[in-house]
Amino acid sequence: MRLRQRHGCLWLAGGLLASVAHADNAPTQSDFGGVGLWQTPTARMAEEGEAALTASHVEPYDRYNVSLQPLPWLEAIFRYTAVSNRLYGPEALSGGQSYKDKSIDVKLRLWTESRYLPDLSIGARDIGGTGLFAGEYVVMSKRFGPFDASLGMGWGYVGGRGDIKNPLSIISHTFDVRPASHEGAGKFSGNRYFRGPTALFGGIDYQTPWDWLVLKAEYDGNDYRHEPQHNNQQQRSPINVGAVFRPNRNMDLSVALERGDTVMFGLTLHTNLAQNTGPAKLLDPAPPKRSAAPASPEQVDWAEVARALRDNAGIQVSSITRRGSEVIVKGEQEDYFYSAKGVGRAARVLDNALGPGVDWFTVVAQQEGLATTETSVNRQRFAQLLDHDITLSEFRQSVEQNAPTPRHEELLYRAPVKRVEQSFALTYQQNLGGPDAFLLYQIAATYNIDFHFTRNLWWSAVVSADLIDNYDKFKYDAPSDLPRVRTDVRKYITSSTVTLPIFQFTGTRQLGQDLYGMAYAGMLESMFGGVGGEVLYRPFGERWAIGSNINWVKQRGYDQDFSFRSYKVVTGHVTGYFDLGYKDVLVAISAGRYLAGDWGATLDVSREFRNGVRMGAYATKTNVSAEQFGEGSFDKGIYLSIPFDLMLPRSTRASASFVWDPLIRDGGAMLSRRYSLYSLTSDRDLDNFNSNLDKIAE
C-alpha cells in the first residue's frame, strides 16, 4: 500500500464490467496475465488502452494478474501468486496463510506483422520482484486465417526445460550460466537476463466459427523440475490444451489441461479504457436553448448570468469583464471533465444574455485563485457550428487559446467568494499480499470541508471514521534499518477509529505570467505535519515545466490527531515535467531528499488517453543500499487513474486511482502533499481541450 489515493479499486472493477468498448476476437490472456496461450506468451498485444483482470488456478498456484496496454507496443503486468502448498512464514507470524509472491512483467513489440513477417516481441517476467518466476523470452506470431501460430525461445522460468544451449554464448561464455536468484531482493538483476540454458515454446490459437469460443494448444518451455522453493511438479506431457469461452465482450472463462494431468481454471474481465466514452449524462442539465437577447452589457443582470454559468456551464464565477467587443468570464470549472464542454455551455449562456455588439466570448480557467488559460470563441462561428453550417475543423480555426495577461478591462460583475465547500464520501483502502492476510481492507466514511478566506487562501480538513475493516489481523511491523517514516503504517491505521488525516492551511499566488507559488502548513497527510512551499514555472504553449518544493515536517502521533512524535526532517524535490509529444506520454523526474533523510531521484512515466484515463509506472532509487532498504531493494510501482466521468450519468471532474506497489518501505518515501501546482495548472495542457473539441457543442 502506498500513501496515494487507494479507494479506486471498486470503481475500477465496475468500470471494467460497465464498458462495452472491446473488439471481437481480441487476444486472450495467459495464466500469468498478458496476451498469450496458457503458460507461454505470444508476440501479440492487446488493443491500445486495454486493461484486464485475470485470476487463474492450476495446482499449486493461484495467480491474480492486472494487465495494462498503455502503448500499442508496450504491455505491463503486475501479479500476485499464491503458492498453496508453501507457508508464508513461521506460524507465529502468518498462521496457515500460503506463501505470496509479487512480480512485475513487461513485454515490448519490436515490429508488427506484415504480409511475410510475423509480429516479434521481447519480454521479461518478474523483473522487479522476488525473482521466483523470473524469465525472459523472444517470441514471434503469424496469423493464418483463424489460426494464430507462435514460436519463441525462453530463458529462466519461461525456458525451464533448459534443453538448448544458449545461442547468446557466441557473444560471451558468461551467457552459459544463470546466476541464482536472491529471493526477496526485488532487484533488476541485469546479470541474470537472458543467461543460462534455453528452451523452445510455442503453440496455436484457433478462433472457431463461433465468436464465443477460442481453442488454444501450446508446447510448454518449462518441465517443472526446477520450481522455486523446491516445489517441483510432475509433468506428464509438455502439451497444454484448452478452451476460452466468451459469454460477452468483457468476460473470458478458461479451462485447460496442463502438465498432462492438471486442470486449470481461469477468469478474465477486460475492457478498453481508452475507447470508453462513459454513459449518457442523463443527470446533466440540458444545454441552454437559444433565445433572442437585445440587452447590452450594461443592461444584463450579471448576477443571474453568473448563476446560469454555475448551474449549466459548471463555472464558479469570480468575475465578468468586458474588453471592447469581448466579454470575459473568469472562474473555476467544477463539473465538466472536458474543458471544451464547459466553454461551449458558457458561450451559450452568454449568447442568450447579450445582444449585438459582442463578438467574442472568453473563458479564463482558474484553479484555487490561479489563472491558467484563456479560451476565446468567436460568437458568429459558434452559432454557425450549432446550426451545422460549418464543420468542427472549420470552427477550430476561430478558437484562440492564450496565457492570461493583465489588461485594461471594464468590470461588469465581481462574485462574492464561495466560503464553504463540503462533501461526504465512502473510501476504500487495502493492503494486499502481507503476512497477516492476503487482503486487508477498510471502508470508511469521510467528511471533507474547505473554507476559503479569499480565493487564494483556504483551510482544508478531512475527518475519517472507520466503518468496516479486518485490520484487527494487521499485526506485522516490517523490519527497517531506516527511520520509520512509512513502515509504521499499521499503527496509523489501527490506533484510532476516528482520525483527522488532513488539517491544512494553503495559500497560492501567481508570481508571474508563467510562474506560480504555493505555501501550506498544518497536518499535511496521515503521518506528517509541518510547513512547506512550492514554486512552478510552466510556460504557456510549451510541453515542459519545472518546479521545486521544500518542507519541514514532523512525524504525527499514531491517532492522527494533533499530537506529534519526535522525528522531524527537511524534505523536498526539484521536478522536471516533459510531455514527449508522442501519444501524450508524460515523463516526470524528481530529485531531492526523501522522508527518511535519503537522497535520490524518482522517475515517473505515464500515458494519458483522450478520455482522461492515465496508465503509469514509477521507480525511485536513493543513496540507501539495497541491504539497508530491505526487501524490494528500491521503491517502484504501477498505477491507473480513471475519471469518474466515464462511470457516472452526471459529469464530474473527480477520478479514482489504483496504485500497486509491492511493498511498504521507508526508503524513497515522498511527502504525500494534498495539492501540487502541476495539477492545479493542468488546464495549461491544451490536449484535453483540443482532443475533445467536439464536446463544445454538447
C-alpha positions as CSV (number, residue, x, y, z in Angstrom):
1,M,0.0,0.0,0.0
2,R,1.3,3.4,-1.0
3,L,0.2,6.7,0.5
4,R,-1.8,7.7,-2.6
5,Q,-5.5,7.5,-3.2
6,R,-6.3,3.8,-2.8
7,H,-10.1,3.7,-2.9
8,G,-10.5,3.4,-6.7
9,C,-10.4,-0.4,-6.9
10,L,-14.1,-1.0,-6.6
11,W,-14.8,1.7,-9.2
12,L,-12.2,0.2,-11.5
13,A,-13.9,-3.2,-11.4
14,G,-17.3,-1.5,-12.0
15,G,-15.9,0.4,-15.0
16,L,-14.4,-2.8,-16.4
17,L,-17.8,-4.5,-16.3
18,A,-19.8,-1.5,-17.5
19,S,-17.8,-0.8,-20.6
20,V,-18.6,-2.5,-23.9
21,A,-15.8,-0.9,-26.0
22,H,-13.9,-4.1,-26.8
23,A,-13.2,-5.6,-30.2
24,D,-14.4,-9.1,-31.1
25,N,-11.8,-11.8,-31.3
26,A,-9.4,-9.9,-29.2
27,P,-6.3,-11.7,-28.0
28,T,-6.7,-13.9,-24.9
29,Q,-4.8,-13.7,-21.6
30,S,-2.3,-16.4,-20.4
31,D,-2.3,-17.9,-16.9
32,F,0.4,-15.4,-16.0
33,G,-1.6,-12.4,-17.3
34,G,-0.7,-10.6,-20.6
35,V,-1.6,-11.8,-24.0
36,G,-0.6,-15.4,-24.5
37,L,-1.6,-19.1,-24.7
38,W,-1.6,-20.9,-21.3
39,Q,1.8,-20.9,-19.6
40,T,3.6,-19.1,-22.5
41,P,3.4,-15.6,-24.0
42,T,2.8,-14.8,-27.7
43,A,4.1,-11.8,-29.6
44,R,0.6,-10.3,-29.8
45,M,-0.5,-7.2,-28.0
46,A,-4.0,-6.2,-26.8
47,E,-5.5,-3.0,-28.2
48,E,-4.1,0.2,-27.0
49,G,-5.7,1.2,-23.8
50,E,-6.8,-2.3,-22.9
51,A,-7.0,-3.4,-19.2
52,A,-7.6,-6.9,-17.9
53,L,-8.1,-8.6,-14.6
54,T,-7.2,-12.3,-14.6
55,A,-7.5,-14.9,-11.9
56,S,-6.3,-18.5,-12.7
57,H,-5.8,-21.6,-10.7
58,V,-3.5,-24.5,-11.6
59,E,-2.3,-26.6,-8.7
60,P,-0.4,-25.4,-6.6
61,Y,-0.5,-21.9,-7.9
62,D,-3.3,-19.2,-7.8
63,R,-2.4,-16.2,-9.8
64,Y,-4.1,-12.8,-9.8
65,N,-3.0,-10.5,-12.6
66,V,-3.6,-7.0,-13.8
67,S,-2.6,-6.3,-17.4
68,L,-2.3,-2.8,-18.9
69,Q,-1.6,-1.8,-22.5
70,P,-0.6,1.9,-22.3
71,L,1.1,1.9,-25.8
72,P,0.5,-0.2,-28.9
73,W,3.9,-1.8,-28.4
74,L,4.1,-2.0,-24.6
75,E,2.4,-4.4,-22.2
76,A,2.7,-4.2,-18.4
77,I,1.5,-6.8,-15.9
78,F,1.6,-6.9,-12.2
79,R,0.8,-10.2,-10.4
80,Y,0.2,-11.9,-7.1
81,T,0.9,-15.6,-6.9
82,A,-0.3,-17.7,-4.0
83,V,1.7,-20.9,-3.6
84,S,-0.9,-23.1,-1.9
85,N,1.5,-25.8,-0.6
86,R,4.0,-23.4,1.0
87,L,3.5,-21.3,4.1
88,Y,4.1,-17.6,4.1
89,G,6.4,-17.9,7.1
90,P,6.5,-19.2,10.7
91,E,3.1,-20.0,12.2
92,A,3.6,-17.3,14.8
93,L,3.9,-14.7,12.0
94,S,1.3,-15.7,9.4
95,G,-0.6,-18.7,10.8
96,G,-1.6,-21.1,8.0
97,Q,-1.5,-18.5,5.2
98,S,0.0,-19.7,2.0
99,Y,3.1,-18.0,0.5
100,K,2.5,-14.9,-1.6
101,D,4.8,-13.7,-4.4
102,K,4.6,-10.3,-6.1
103,S,6.0,-9.5,-9.5
104,I,6.0,-7.1,-12.5
105,D,6.3,-8.2,-16.1
106,V,7.0,-6.2,-19.3
107,K,6.6,-7.1,-23.0
108,L,7.8,-5.0,-25.9
109,R,6.9,-5.5,-29.6
110,L,9.9,-4.9,-31.8
111,W,8.0,-5.0,-35.1
112,T,4.5,-5.6,-36.4
113,E,3.3,-8.4,-38.5
114,S,3.2,-7.8,-42.3
115,R,2.4,-10.0,-45.2
116,Y,5.6,-12.0,-44.9
117,L,7.0,-11.1,-41.5
118,P,5.5,-12.1,-38.1
119,D,4.9,-10.0,-35.0
120,L,8.1,-10.1,-33.0
121,S,8.2,-9.3,-29.2
122,I,10.7,-9.5,-26.4
123,G,9.7,-9.7,-22.7
124,A,10.6,-10.4,-19.2
125,R,8.7,-11.8,-16.2
126,D,9.3,-10.9,-12.6
127,I,11.7,-8.1,-13.4
128,G,11.4,-6.3,-10.1
129,G,10.0,-8.8,-7.6
130,T,11.4,-11.8,-5.8
131,G,12.7,-13.5,-8.9
132,L,11.0,-16.8,-8.1
133,F,9.3,-16.9,-11.5
134,A,11.8,-14.7,-13.4
135,G,12.4,-15.4,-17.0
136,E,12.9,-13.7,-20.4
137,Y,11.8,-14.6,-23.9
138,V,11.7,-13.7,-27.5
139,V,8.6,-14.8,-29.4
140,M,7.1,-14.3,-32.9
141,S,3.5,-14.8,-34.0
142,K,1.9,-15.2,-37.5
143,R,-1.7,-15.4,-38.4
144,F,-3.1,-17.8,-41.0
145,G,-6.8,-17.1,-41.3
146,P,-8.4,-18.2,-38.0
147,F,-5.2,-19.7,-36.7
148,D,-2.5,-17.7,-34.9
149,A,0.8,-19.5,-34.6
150,S,3.6,-18.6,-32.2
151,L,7.1,-19.8,-31.7
152,G,9.5,-18.5,-29.1
153,M,12.7,-19.1,-27.0
154,G,12.7,-18.7,-23.3
155,W,15.3,-18.2,-20.5
156,G,14.9,-18.7,-16.8
157,Y,11.4,-19.9,-15.8
158,V,10.0,-19.5,-19.3
159,G,12.6,-21.9,-20.6
160,G,12.9,-24.1,-17.5
161,R,13.3,-27.2,-19.7
162,G,16.8,-25.9,-20.5
163,D,17.5,-28.4,-23.3
164,I,19.1,-26.0,-25.7
165,K,22.4,-24.3,-25.3
166,N,22.1,-20.5,-25.0
167,P,22.6,-19.1,-28.5
168,L,24.0,-15.9,-26.9
169,S,27.0,-17.9,-25.9
170,I,28.6,-17.0,-29.2
171,I,28.8,-13.4,-27.8
172,S,30.3,-14.4,-24.4
173,H,30.5,-17.6,-22.3
174,T,29.0,-15.6,-19.4
175,F,25.7,-16.3,-21.1
176,D,26.1,-20.0,-20.4
177,V,25.3,-19.8,-16.7
178,R,22.3,-18.1,-15.0
179,P,23.2,-16.8,-11.5
180,A,21.0,-17.9,-8.7
181,S,18.1,-15.5,-7.8
182,H,18.2,-13.7,-4.4
183,E,14.7,-14.4,-3.2
184,G,13.0,-11.2,-1.9
185,A,15.7,-8.9,-3.2
186,G,13.4,-7.2,-5.7
187,K,16.3,-6.0,-7.8
188,F,16.6,-5.5,-11.6
189,S,19.2,-8.2,-11.9
190,G,20.7,-7.4,-15.3
191,N,23.4,-10.0,-14.8
192,R,20.7,-12.7,-15.0
193,Y,18.8,-11.6,-18.0
194,F,19.0,-14.0,-21.0
195,R,21.5,-16.1,-19.1
196,G,21.6,-19.9,-18.9
197,P,20.2,-22.7,-21.0
198,T,17.1,-22.1,-23.1
199,A,14.1,-23.9,-24.4
200,L,11.7,-23.5,-27.3
201,F,8.0,-22.9,-26.7
202,G,5.1,-22.2,-29.0
203,G,1.5,-23.0,-29.9
204,I,-1.6,-22.2,-31.8
205,D,-4.6,-20.1,-31.1
206,Y,-7.7,-21.0,-33.1
207,Q,-10.7,-18.7,-33.4
208,T,-13.6,-21.0,-34.1
209,P,-16.5,-20.0,-36.3
210,W,-18.3,-19.1,-33.1
211,D,-17.2,-15.8,-31.6
212,W,-17.7,-17.1,-28.1
213,L,-15.2,-20.0,-28.4
214,V,-11.4,-19.9,-28.8
215,L,-9.2,-23.1,-28.7
216,K,-5.5,-22.9,-27.7
217,A,-2.7,-25.5,-27.6
218,E,0.9,-25.0,-26.7
219,Y,4.2,-26.7,-26.2
220,D,5.5,-25.5,-22.8
221,G,9.1,-24.4,-22.4
222,N,9.1,-25.4,-18.7
223,D,9.3,-29.0,-17.4
224,Y,8.7,-28.0,-13.7
225,R,11.7,-29.9,-12.4
226,H,13.3,-26.7,-11.0
227,E,10.3,-24.9,-9.4
228,P,11.0,-22.2,-6.8
229,Q,11.1,-23.2,-3.1
230,H,11.9,-26.9,-4.1
231,N,8.3,-27.2,-5.2
232,N,8.9,-29.4,-8.3
233,Q,5.9,-30.7,-10.1
234,Q,5.4,-33.8,-12.3
235,Q,4.8,-33.1,-16.0
236,R,3.3,-36.0,-17.8
237,S,3.1,-34.0,-21.1
238,P,4.6,-30.7,-22.3
239,I,1.4,-30.1,-24.3
240,N,-1.2,-27.9,-22.7
241,V,-4.6,-27.7,-24.4
242,G,-7.8,-25.9,-23.5
243,A,-10.6,-23.5,-24.5
244,V,-11.7,-19.9,-23.8
245,F,-15.4,-19.2,-23.5
246,R,-16.6,-15.7,-24.1
247,P,-20.1,-15.2,-22.7
248,N,-19.9,-11.5,-23.5
249,R,-17.4,-8.9,-24.8
250,N,-15.9,-8.3,-21.4
251,M,-15.5,-11.7,-19.9
252,D,-13.4,-14.8,-20.7
253,L,-13.8,-18.1,-19.0
254,S,-10.9,-20.5,-19.5
255,V,-10.3,-24.2,-18.8
256,A,-7.3,-26.2,-19.8
257,L,-5.4,-29.4,-19.2
258,E,-1.8,-28.6,-18.3
259,R,1.2,-30.8,-17.5
260,G,-0.8,-33.7,-18.9
261,D,-2.9,-34.2,-15.8
262,T,-3.7,-30.9,-14.1
263,V,-6.7,-28.8,-14.7
264,M,-6.5,-25.0,-15.0
265,F,-9.5,-22.7,-14.5
266,G,-9.3,-19.0,-15.3
267,L,-11.5,-15.9,-15.3
268,T,-10.6,-12.7,-17.2
269,L,-12.5,-9.4,-17.1
270,H,-11.3,-7.0,-19.7
271,T,-12.2,-3.7,-21.4
272,N,-10.7,-0.9,-23.5
273,L,-10.4,2.0,-21.1
274,A,-9.1,4.4,-23.8
275,Q,-12.2,3.8,-26.0
276,N,-14.7,4.1,-23.2
277,T,-16.8,7.2,-23.5
278,G,-18.9,6.6,-20.4
279,P,-22.7,6.5,-20.0
280,A,-25.0,9.2,-21.3
281,K,-25.1,12.2,-19.0
282,L,-28.8,11.9,-18.2
283,L,-28.4,13.9,-14.9
284,D,-26.6,16.8,-16.5
285,P,-28.7,20.0,-17.2
286,A,-29.8,20.4,-20.8
287,P,-27.9,22.9,-22.8
288,P,-29.5,26.4,-22.7
289,K,-32.0,26.9,-25.5
290,R,-31.1,29.8,-27.8
291,S,-33.2,32.9,-27.4
292,A,-33.2,36.5,-28.6
293,A,-31.4,38.8,-26.2
294,P,-31.4,42.5,-27.2
295,A,-29.8,43.6,-23.9
296,S,-26.5,45.5,-23.9
297,P,-23.8,44.5,-21.4
298,E,-24.9,47.5,-19.2
299,Q,-28.5,46.1,-19.0
300,V,-27.7,42.5,-18.2
301,D,-28.4,41.0,-14.8
302,W,-24.9,39.7,-14.4
303,A,-25.6,38.0,-11.0
304,E,-28.2,35.9,-12.8
305,V,-25.8,35.2,-15.6
306,A,-23.2,34.0,-13.0
307,R,-25.8,31.7,-11.6
308,A,-26.6,30.3,-15.0
309,L,-22.9,29.8,-15.7
310,R,-22.6,27.8,-12.5
311,D,-25.7,25.7,-13.0
312,N,-25.3,25.0,-16.7
313,A,-21.6,25.5,-17.6
314,G,-20.1,24.3,-14.2
315,I,-18.2,27.6,-13.8
316,Q,-17.9,29.1,-10.3
317,V,-17.5,32.7,-11.5
318,S,-15.1,35.0,-9.8
319,S,-15.6,38.0,-12.2
320,I,-17.1,39.0,-15.6
321,T,-15.4,41.8,-17.5
322,R,-15.5,43.5,-20.9
323,R,-12.8,44.4,-23.3
324,G,-14.2,46.1,-26.4
325,S,-16.4,43.6,-28.2
326,E,-15.2,40.7,-26.0
327,V,-16.8,39.5,-22.7
328,I,-14.5,37.6,-20.4
329,V,-15.7,35.1,-17.7
330,K,-13.1,34.2,-15.1
331,G,-13.8,31.3,-12.8
332,E,-13.2,27.7,-11.8
333,Q,-14.6,24.7,-13.7
334,E,-16.2,22.4,-11.1
335,D,-18.3,20.0,-13.1
336,Y,-17.1,19.1,-16.5
337,F,-14.0,16.9,-17.0
338,Y,-13.9,18.0,-20.7
339,S,-13.0,21.7,-20.6
340,A,-14.4,22.2,-24.1
341,K,-17.9,21.2,-22.9
342,G,-17.7,23.9,-20.2
343,V,-16.6,26.6,-22.6
344,G,-19.4,25.7,-25.0
345,R,-22.0,25.8,-22.3
346,A,-20.6,29.2,-21.2
347,A,-20.8,30.6,-24.7
348,R,-24.5,29.5,-25.0
349,V,-25.3,31.3,-21.7
350,L,-23.6,34.5,-22.8
351,D,-25.2,34.3,-26.2
352,N,-28.6,34.2,-24.7
353,A,-27.8,37.1,-22.3
354,L,-26.2,39.6,-24.8
355,G,-27.4,41.5,-27.8
356,P,-25.4,42.7,-30.8
357,G,-22.0,44.3,-30.2
358,V,-20.3,41.4,-28.5
359,D,-18.3,39.2,-31.0
360,W,-16.1,37.1,-28.7
361,F,-16.7,35.1,-25.6
362,T,-13.6,34.3,-23.5
363,V,-13.4,31.9,-20.5
364,V,-10.4,32.3,-18.2
365,A,-9.8,29.0,-16.4
366,Q,-8.8,29.4,-12.7
367,Q,-7.9,26.8,-10.0
368,E,-7.7,27.9,-6.4
369,G,-7.2,31.5,-7.5
370,L,-4.6,30.8,-10.1
371,A,-5.4,31.8,-13.7
372,T,-4.0,29.2,-16.2
373,T,-5.6,29.5,-19.7
374,E,-8.0,31.8,-21.5
375,T,-10.1,30.3,-24.3
376,S,-11.8,32.6,-26.8
377,V,-14.7,31.6,-29.1
378,N,-16.0,33.7,-32.0
379,R,-19.7,34.2,-31.4
380,Q,-20.8,34.1,-35.0
381,R,-18.7,31.0,-35.8
382,F,-20.0,29.2,-32.7
383,A,-23.6,29.9,-33.8
384,Q,-22.8,28.5,-37.3
385,L,-21.3,25.4,-35.7
386,L,-24.5,24.8,-33.7
387,D,-26.6,25.3,-36.8
388,H,-24.3,22.8,-38.7
389,D,-23.4,25.5,-41.2
390,I,-19.7,24.8,-40.7
391,T,-17.7,21.8,-39.7
392,L,-15.8,21.3,-36.5
393,S,-12.5,21.7,-38.3
394,E,-13.6,25.0,-39.8
395,F,-14.8,26.2,-36.4
396,R,-11.5,25.2,-34.8
397,Q,-9.8,28.0,-36.8
398,S,-11.8,30.6,-34.9
399,V,-10.9,29.3,-31.4
400,E,-8.0,31.1,-29.7
401,Q,-6.1,29.9,-26.5
402,N,-3.6,32.2,-24.8
403,A,-1.9,32.7,-21.5
404,P,-4.0,35.1,-19.2
405,T,-2.3,38.5,-19.2
406,P,-3.3,41.6,-17.2
407,R,-5.1,44.1,-19.5
408,H,-7.4,47.1,-19.0
409,E,-10.9,45.6,-18.7
410,E,-14.3,47.0,-17.7
411,L,-15.6,45.2,-14.7
412,L,-19.2,44.1,-15.2
413,Y,-19.5,41.8,-12.2
414,R,-17.5,40.5,-9.2
415,A,-18.8,37.4,-7.5
416,P,-18.5,37.0,-3.7
417,V,-16.1,34.4,-2.5
418,K,-17.7,31.0,-2.1
419,R,-16.7,30.4,1.5
420,V,-17.6,26.8,2.3
421,E,-17.4,23.6,0.2
422,Q,-18.1,20.3,1.9
423,S,-18.8,16.7,0.9
424,F,-19.3,13.2,2.3
425,A,-17.8,10.1,0.7
426,L,-17.1,6.4,1.3
427,T,-13.5,5.5,0.8
428,Y,-11.8,2.1,0.4
429,Q,-8.2,1.2,1.1
430,Q,-6.4,-2.1,1.1
431,N,-3.2,-3.9,1.7
432,L,-2.5,-6.9,-0.5
433,G,-0.2,-9.8,0.0
434,G,1.0,-9.2,3.5
435,P,1.9,-11.9,6.1
436,D,-1.2,-11.2,8.2
437,A,-3.8,-11.8,5.4
438,F,-3.8,-11.8,1.7
439,L,-6.3,-8.9,1.7
440,L,-6.6,-6.3,4.5
441,Y,-9.3,-3.8,3.8
442,Q,-11.1,-0.8,5.3
443,I,-14.2,1.0,4.3
444,A,-14.5,4.4,5.9
445,A,-16.8,7.4,5.9
446,T,-15.1,10.7,5.3
447,Y,-16.2,14.3,5.7
448,N,-14.3,16.9,3.6
449,I,-14.5,20.6,4.1
450,D,-12.8,23.6,2.6
451,F,-13.2,27.1,3.9
452,H,-12.0,30.0,1.7
453,F,-10.8,33.2,3.4
454,T,-10.0,34.6,0.0
455,R,-9.8,32.9,-3.4
456,N,-6.1,32.3,-2.8
457,L,-6.2,31.3,0.9
458,W,-8.2,28.5,2.4
459,W,-8.3,25.8,5.1
460,S,-9.0,22.2,4.4
461,A,-9.9,19.3,6.7
462,V,-10.7,15.7,6.3
463,V,-12.3,13.6,9.1
464,S,-12.4,9.8,8.6
465,A,-14.5,7.3,10.5
466,D,-13.9,3.6,10.2
467,L,-17.0,1.6,9.2
468,I,-15.9,-1.9,8.3
469,D,-12.4,-3.4,8.2
470,N,-10.4,-6.5,9.0
471,Y,-7.3,-4.7,10.2
472,D,-7.6,-6.5,13.6
473,K,-5.5,-9.1,11.7
474,F,-2.8,-6.5,10.9
475,K,-0.1,-7.2,13.5
476,Y,3.1,-7.3,11.4
477,D,5.6,-4.4,11.5
478,A,8.0,-4.7,8.7
479,P,11.7,-4.6,9.8
480,S,13.5,-1.4,9.0
481,D,17.1,-0.1,9.2
482,L,15.9,3.5,8.4
483,P,13.7,5.9,10.3
484,R,10.2,4.5,10.3
485,V,8.5,7.1,8.0
486,R,6.2,4.6,6.3
487,T,6.6,1.1,7.9
488,D,4.6,2.3,11.0
489,V,1.5,2.2,8.7
490,R,-0.1,-0.5,10.8
491,K,-0.2,1.8,13.9
492,Y,-1.6,4.7,11.9
493,I,-4.4,2.6,10.6
494,T,-5.4,0.7,13.8
495,S,-4.8,3.1,16.6
496,S,-8.0,5.1,16.3
497,T,-11.5,4.7,14.8
498,V,-11.9,8.4,14.0
499,T,-8.9,10.2,12.5
500,L,-8.0,13.6,11.1
501,P,-5.8,12.9,8.1
502,I,-5.8,16.5,6.9
503,F,-5.9,19.8,8.7
504,Q,-4.2,22.3,6.4
505,F,-4.0,26.0,5.6
506,T,-3.0,26.7,1.9
507,G,-2.2,29.8,0.0
508,T,-1.5,30.3,-3.7
509,R,-0.1,33.3,-5.6
510,Q,0.6,34.0,-9.3
511,L,4.2,35.2,-9.3
512,G,4.4,35.9,-13.0
513,Q,2.7,35.1,-16.3
514,D,4.2,31.6,-16.2
515,L,5.3,31.4,-12.6
516,Y,3.1,30.0,-9.7
517,G,3.7,29.7,-6.0
518,M,2.0,27.9,-3.1
519,A,2.6,27.7,0.7
520,Y,1.0,25.4,3.2
521,A,1.0,24.4,6.9
522,G,-0.7,22.0,9.2
523,M,-1.4,18.3,9.2
524,L,-0.3,17.6,5.6
525,E,-1.0,13.9,5.5
526,S,-1.8,11.0,7.8
527,M,1.8,10.6,9.0
528,F,3.4,14.0,8.8
529,G,2.6,17.6,9.6
530,G,4.6,20.8,9.2
531,V,5.1,23.7,6.8
532,G,6.2,23.9,3.2
533,G,6.1,25.7,-0.1
534,E,6.3,25.1,-3.9
535,V,7.1,27.1,-7.0
536,L,6.4,26.0,-10.6
537,Y,7.5,27.5,-13.9
538,R,5.1,26.4,-16.6
539,P,5.5,28.4,-19.8
540,F,2.3,28.6,-21.9
541,G,2.3,26.6,-25.1
542,E,5.3,24.5,-24.1
543,R,5.5,20.8,-23.3
544,W,7.7,21.1,-20.3
545,A,7.7,22.6,-16.8
546,I,10.0,22.7,-13.8
547,G,9.0,23.0,-10.1
548,S,10.5,22.8,-6.7
549,N,9.1,22.1,-3.2
550,I,10.7,22.2,0.3
551,N,9.1,21.1,3.5
552,W,9.9,21.0,7.2
553,V,7.8,18.2,8.7
554,K,7.4,16.2,11.9
555,Q,6.0,12.8,12.4
556,R,2.4,12.7,13.7
557,G,1.0,10.7,16.5
558,Y,-0.5,7.3,15.6
559,D,-4.0,8.5,16.4
560,Q,-3.8,11.1,13.6
561,D,-4.9,13.9,15.9
562,F,-2.9,17.0,16.8
563,S,0.0,15.1,18.6
564,F,3.5,14.7,17.2
565,R,6.3,12.2,17.7
566,S,10.0,13.2,17.9
567,Y,11.2,12.5,14.4
568,K,11.5,15.5,12.1
569,V,13.1,16.1,8.7
570,V,13.6,18.7,5.9
571,T,12.5,17.1,2.6
572,G,11.9,18.5,-0.9
573,H,12.5,17.9,-4.6
574,V,13.1,19.6,-7.8
575,T,10.9,18.1,-10.6
576,G,11.1,18.4,-14.3
577,Y,7.9,17.6,-16.3
578,F,8.3,16.6,-20.0
579,D,5.5,15.9,-22.4
580,L,7.2,13.9,-25.1
581,G,4.6,14.9,-27.8
582,Y,4.1,11.2,-28.5
583,K,0.7,9.8,-27.5
584,D,0.5,12.1,-24.5
585,V,3.4,10.4,-22.7
586,L,4.5,12.4,-19.7
587,V,7.9,11.9,-18.0
588,A,8.4,13.4,-14.6
589,I,11.9,13.3,-13.0
590,S,12.2,14.4,-9.3
591,A,15.5,14.7,-7.4
592,G,16.0,15.6,-3.8
593,R,15.7,14.4,-0.2
594,Y,13.1,11.9,1.0
595,L,11.3,11.5,4.3
596,A,13.9,9.1,5.7
597,G,16.7,11.6,5.0
598,D,17.9,9.6,2.0
599,W,18.8,11.5,-1.2
600,G,18.0,10.3,-4.7
601,A,15.6,10.5,-7.7
602,T,12.2,9.3,-8.9
603,L,11.3,8.6,-12.5
604,D,7.6,8.6,-13.3
605,V,6.4,7.7,-16.8
606,S,2.7,7.8,-17.7
607,R,0.4,7.9,-20.7
608,E,-2.9,9.8,-20.7
609,F,-5.6,8.8,-23.2
610,R,-8.1,11.2,-24.8
611,N,-10.8,10.4,-22.3
612,G,-8.5,11.1,-19.3
613,V,-7.6,7.5,-18.4
614,R,-3.9,7.5,-17.3
615,M,-1.6,4.5,-17.0
616,G,1.8,4.9,-15.5
617,A,4.8,3.4,-13.6
618,Y,7.4,4.9,-11.3
619,A,10.7,3.9,-9.7
620,T,12.8,5.6,-7.0
621,K,16.5,5.0,-6.3
622,T,18.3,6.7,-3.4
623,N,21.7,6.6,-1.7
624,V,20.4,3.8,0.6
625,S,21.9,0.4,-0.2
626,A,19.7,-2.5,-1.2
627,E,20.5,-4.2,2.1
628,Q,19.5,-1.1,4.2
629,F,16.4,-0.5,2.1
630,G,15.3,-4.1,2.8
631,E,13.1,-6.4,0.8
632,G,12.4,-4.8,-2.6
633,S,15.7,-3.1,-2.8
634,F,14.1,0.2,-4.1
635,D,10.7,1.7,-4.4
636,K,8.6,1.0,-7.6
637,G,5.1,0.6,-8.7
638,I,2.4,0.8,-11.4
639,Y,-0.8,3.0,-11.3
640,L,-4.0,3.5,-13.1
641,S,-6.3,6.6,-12.9
642,I,-9.8,6.6,-14.3
643,P,-12.1,9.7,-14.4
644,F,-15.5,9.1,-12.6
645,D,-16.9,10.8,-15.7
646,L,-16.5,7.5,-17.5
647,M,-18.7,5.7,-15.0
648,L,-21.4,8.1,-13.9
649,P,-24.5,9.5,-15.6
650,R,-23.5,13.0,-14.4
651,S,-20.4,15.0,-15.4
652,T,-17.7,15.2,-12.7
653,R,-14.0,16.1,-12.5
654,A,-13.2,13.5,-9.8
655,S,-11.2,10.4,-10.6
656,A,-10.4,7.1,-9.0
657,S,-6.8,5.8,-8.7
658,F,-5.4,2.4,-8.3
659,V,-1.8,2.2,-7.2
660,W,0.1,-1.1,-7.0
661,D,3.4,-1.1,-5.2
662,P,4.8,-4.4,-4.0
663,L,6.0,-3.3,-0.5
664,I,5.8,-0.6,2.1
665,R,9.4,0.5,2.8
666,D,10.9,3.6,4.4
667,G,13.4,4.4,1.6
668,G,12.4,6.6,-1.2
669,A,9.3,7.9,0.5
670,M,7.9,11.3,-0.5
671,L,5.6,13.6,1.4
672,S,2.1,12.9,0.2
673,R,1.0,16.5,-0.4
674,R,-2.7,17.3,-0.9
675,Y,-2.1,19.8,-3.6
676,S,0.5,20.3,-6.3
677,L,0.9,23.2,-8.6
678,Y,1.3,21.0,-11.7
679,S,-2.1,19.5,-11.0
680,L,-3.7,22.9,-10.2
681,T,-2.4,24.3,-13.5
682,S,-3.5,21.2,-15.6
683,D,-5.5,23.4,-17.9
684,R,-2.2,24.7,-19.3
685,D,-2.0,21.3,-21.0
686,L,-4.2,22.1,-24.0
687,D,-4.5,18.5,-25.2
688,N,-7.7,17.9,-23.2
689,F,-9.4,20.8,-24.9
690,N,-8.1,20.2,-28.4
691,S,-8.6,16.4,-28.4
692,N,-12.2,16.8,-27.3
693,L,-13.3,19.9,-29.1
694,D,-16.3,18.1,-30.4
695,K,-17.8,18.3,-26.9
696,I,-18.1,22.1,-27.2
697,A,-21.4,21.7,-28.9
698,E,-22.9,19.3,-26.2
